[in-house]
Amino acid sequence: MTTYQDILYEVRPVGVARITINRPESYNAFRGQTVDELIDAFQRAGWDRKIAVIVLTGVGDKAFCTGGDQGAHDGQYDGRGTIGLPIDELQSLIRDVPKPVVARVNGFAIGGGNVLATLCDLTIASDKAQFAQVGPKVGSVDPGFGTAYLARVVGEKKAREIWYLNKRYTAGEALQMGLVNAVVPHDELDAEVDRWCAELIERSPTAIALAKRSFNADTESIRGISSMGMQALSLYYDTDESREGGIAFREKRKPNFRKFGR
């Protein structure tokens, strides 16, 4: 795949590949095609010896990524991957590429977008960025890296709060809980990302790759949890309870999950 519709791919002369989700009309939410293109771009950059650092971001000033596009195909994904799009493959790839992946969070990092920012090796946020999980509000959940790995990053109690209550957190709050590495004024975001990338480029690529593998080894069991969880999630998505979340979102009303009580 060399031509992209949903993302932008740029290789900078200094050895940085920037991958940008380009769906501003949906706050950079992803559909199946978006995830396919992201997978292709990460594979392309991840094993290119000229690339030292990969930066993941979203186009514009409003959103990094807001997760799965509830408006695409009336909220139903297009049949690829365990849950209709190969998001688990993308998550694994971000971990597997032997290069540091830097999340440049320029706005909303919500739902699946929040998971992507969490999975990146380093996360640098604009002071305008906001972070949140929305799964239980829309009949969804990330039963793998989005939950178990998040607990490793911010602690068990905070991770449960994030997923159960679906609050929004400022960039400053995200920094305090360890969800991001740095927060800078919005108009300084690119300069700060460039500074971090410049330092990473000077480091031994083999040492970085080994360090990344070592860090990942400690949480590699989550990949199995995720695989099993995504299989269960595919069954959940076929229930009226899950569908109620997407329908309510599109109808701009509060969902009534309790009518499907077990």
C-alpha positions in Angstrom: 0.0 0.0 0.0 1.6 3.3 -1.1 -1.3 5.6 -1.4 -3.3 6.5 1.7 -6.8 8.0 2.1 -7.2 8.1 5.9 -3.7 8.9 7.0 -0.6 11.0 6.0 2.8 9.5 5.9 5.9 11.7 6.0 9.6 10.8 6.2 11.7 13.7 7.5 15.3 14.0 6.4 16.6 13.5 10.0 15.2 9.9 10.3 11.7 10.6 11.7 8.6 9.0 10.2 5.4 10.9 11.1 2.2 9.0 10.8 -0.9 11.3 11.0 -4.5 10.2 11.2 -6.2 12.4 8.6 -10.0 12.3 9.4 -10.7 15.7 10.9 -14.4 15.4 10.0 -14.7 12.7 12.6 -12.2 14.0 15.2 -9.7 11.5 13.7 -11.7 8.5 14.7 -10.7 5.4 12.9 -12.6 3.0 10.6 -11.4 -0.3 9.2 -9.6 1.4 6.4 -7.8 3.8 8.8 -6.5 0.9 10.8 -5.4 -1.0 7.7 -3.4 2.1 6.6 -1.9 2.6 10.0 -0.7 -1.0 10.0 0.8 -0.6 6.6 2.6 2.7 7.6 3.9 1.2 10.9 5.3 -1.8 9.0 6.8 0.5 6.5 8.5 2.7 9.0 9.2 0.0 11.6 11.7 -1.9 9.5 13.2 0.9 7.5 16.8 1.3 8.6 16.7 5.0 7.7 14.0 5.6 10.3 15.1 6.0 13.9 11.8 7.3 15.5 8.1 7.1 14.6 5.7 9.8 15.6 2.0 9.1 15.7 -0.5 12.0 15.7 -3.7 13.4 14.4 -4.4 16.1 11.9 -5.4 19.6 13.1 -5.7 21.1 16.5 -8.7 19.4 17.9 -8.0 15.7 18.2 -5.2 13.1 18.3 -7.7 10.3 17.9 -11.1 9.6 19.3 -11.2 5.8 18.8 -13.6 3.8 16.6 -15.9 5.8 14.3 -19.4 5.2 15.6 -20.8 6.8 12.5 -19.1 4.5 10.0 -21.5 1.8 8.7 -24.0 2.7 11.4 -21.5 1.8 14.0 -20.7 -1.6 12.6 -17.1 -2.3 11.5 -16.3 -3.9 8.2 -15.5 -7.5 9.1 -11.7 -7.4 9.4 -10.0 -8.6 12.6 -11.7 -10.2 15.6 -14.1 -7.3 16.3 -14.6 -6.1 12.7 -11.4 -4.1 12.4 -7.8 -5.2 13.2 -7.2 -2.9 16.1 -5.4 -5.6 18.1 -3.0 -6.1 15.2 -2.2 -2.4 15.2 -1.7 -2.3 19.0 0.7 -5.3 18.8 2.6 -3.6 16.0 3.2 -0.4 17.9 4.8 -2.6 20.6 6.7 -4.9 18.1 8.4 -2.3 15.9 12.1 -2.0 17.1 11.9 1.8 17.1 10.6 4.2 19.7 7.1 5.4 18.9 6.2 8.9 20.2 2.6 10.0 20.5 2.2 13.7 19.7 -1.2 14.4 21.4 -2.5 17.6 20.0 -6.1 17.4 21.3 -8.6 14.8 22.3 -7.2 11.3 23.0 -10.5 9.5 23.7 -11.5 5.8 23.7 -9.3 3.8 21.3 -7.2 6.9 20.7 -6.4 7.0 24.4 -5.3 3.4 24.2 -3.0 4.2 21.2 -1.4 7.1 23.1 -0.9 4.8 26.1 0.7 2.1 24.1 3.3 4.4 22.4 6.7 4.3 24.1 6.6 8.0 24.9 3.7 10.5 24.9 4.1 14.3 24.6 0.9 16.4 25.0 -0.3 19.8 24.2 -1.7 21.7 27.2 -5.0 21.6 25.3 -5.1 17.8 25.2 -7.8 15.8 27.0 -7.7 12.1 27.8 -10.7 9.8 28.5 -12.2 6.4 28.1 -15.8 6.1 27.0 -16.3 2.3 26.4 -18.9 1.6 29.1 -20.9 4.7 27.9 -21.1 3.4 24.3 -21.3 -0.3 24.9 -17.7 -1.1 24.4 -14.4 -1.9 26.2 -10.8 -2.7 25.4 -10.3 -6.0 27.2 -6.5 -6.2 26.8 -3.8 -3.5 26.4 -6.4 -0.8 27.0 -7.2 -2.0 30.5 -4.5 -4.4 31.8 -1.6 -2.3 30.4 -3.2 0.9 31.5 -3.1 -0.4 35.0 0.6 -0.9 34.7 1.0 2.7 33.6 -1.2 4.6 36.0 -1.9 2.0 38.7 -4.8 -0.3 39.3 -7.1 2.1 41.2 -6.7 5.0 38.7 -7.2 2.6 35.7 -10.4 1.4 37.1 -11.6 4.9 37.7 -10.7 5.8 34.1 -12.7 2.9 32.7 -15.6 2.8 35.2 -16.4 6.5 35.4 -15.3 7.8 32.0 -14.1 11.1 33.3 -12.1 13.5 31.1 -8.6 14.4 32.3 -6.5 17.4 31.4 -3.0 17.1 30.1 -1.7 18.2 33.5 -3.7 15.5 35.2 -2.5 13.0 32.7 1.1 14.0 33.5 0.5 13.7 37.2 -0.8 10.1 36.9 2.0 9.1 34.6 -0.1 8.7 31.4 2.1 11.2 29.5 5.8 12.1 29.7 5.6 15.9 29.1 3.1 18.7 28.6 3.9 21.9 26.7 2.0 24.9 25.5 0.1 24.0 22.4 2.1 26.2 20.0 5.3 24.6 21.3 4.2 21.0 20.7 6.0 20.4 17.5 9.3 22.0 18.7 9.1 19.7 21.8 8.5 16.6 19.8 11.3 17.5 17.5 13.7 17.9 20.5 12.8 14.5 21.9 13.2 12.9 18.4 16.6 14.6 18.0 17.8 13.1 21.2 16.4 9.6 20.3 18.2 9.7 17.0 21.5 10.1 18.7 21.0 6.9 20.7 22.2 3.5 19.7 19.3 1.9 17.7 20.2 -1.6 18.8 20.3 -0.6 22.4 16.9 1.1 22.1 15.5 -1.9 20.3 16.8 -4.2 23.1 15.4 -1.9 25.8 12.0 -1.9 24.1 11.9 -5.7 23.9 12.9 -5.9 27.5 10.2 -3.5 28.6 7.6 -5.4 26.5 8.6 -8.8 27.9 7.3 -7.8 31.3 3.8 -7.2 29.9 3.8 -9.6 27.0 1.2 -11.8 28.7 -1.3 -9.0 28.1 -1.2 -9.9 24.4 -2.8 -13.3 25.2 -5.3 -11.6 27.5 -6.1 -9.2 24.6 -6.6 -12.0 22.1 -9.0 -13.8 24.4 -10.8 -10.6 25.3 -11.2 -9.4 21.8 -12.9 -12.8 21.0 -15.3 -12.2 23.8 -15.8 -8.6 22.7 -16.9 -9.8 19.3 -19.7 -11.7 20.9 -20.6 -8.8 23.1 -20.9 -6.5 20.1 -23.7 -8.8 18.8 -25.9 -8.1 21.8 -28.7 -5.6 22.2 -26.9 -4.2 25.2 -23.8 -3.2 23.2 -25.9 -1.9 20.3 -27.8 0.4 22.6 -24.6 2.3 23.3 -23.9 3.0 19.6 -27.6 3.8 18.8 -27.8 6.2 21.7 -24.6 7.9 20.7 -25.9 8.5 17.2 -29.2 9.7 18.5 -27.5 12.0 20.9 -29.2 10.6 24.0 -28.2 8.8 27.2 -28.2 5.0 26.7 -30.4 2.8 28.8 -28.3 -0.3 29.4 -30.3 -1.4 32.4 -33.3 -2.5 30.3 -31.0 -5.4 29.2 -30.2 -6.4 32.8 -29.2 -10.0 33.3 
